[in-house]
């Protein structure tokens, strides 16, 4: 039994994902997860059409073992998968089974029979607001080049003001700043939304752009070679991520901080979901949680029995 042919509709499933405008990265992840399932079936000498709930249980055990083979590489894993990665594999299998049903193929087990594993809910730790402010203001202190300091501070100010992704930030053009205090951006999955600047972020952007002496469309342009060639040169996501690490060794996500502080000041989670560009409110709630301190204050403030 060849692993290549165990999931007979895999190629068609991947083609289906492509027609649904899934990103190449997402399609790759689906294929990797399902190839992992193929390897498991091949190792256990289990025919796909004979799988059962017991098979799924064995597959879960296989995923957390260090004896599993890695898809595409043929190597043995050196560490077990965490619950989130296991659930991604199981979700991929679920969706494959649903696709087969939709295409009128027989399936050996219901997609709903593929149960996800329990995950530990870990709340990311958020830096205190004064620490975030220090981080945001730090580029002008640490950068020797004045324009670099202004640019990097402006980038951090916009991240904190809007909660946008770094990839969305570096894709901005100067033309998107029209004096309205909001930016219309295209985010993950090509979904479009408005994000809103604070007065502080607007001020820092104006300071930075006022010092720029070029006609490059990019809102955040690299200093070196920004006038070279016809292509638009931009600050890269890697550059900003590395700079943030330099400014503060133990950085807590600005995006998460943005969501948390909005929540702790009474913002509606649904509104935060729109601002962050999340498809699901469940995703937002993983970012937005009340700190212990805020929960205690809320309890004392609103509990009817004082």
Beta strands, then each sheet from edge to edge (+ up, - down):
strand 1: 182-186
strand 2: 192-196
sheet 1: 1+ 2-
end
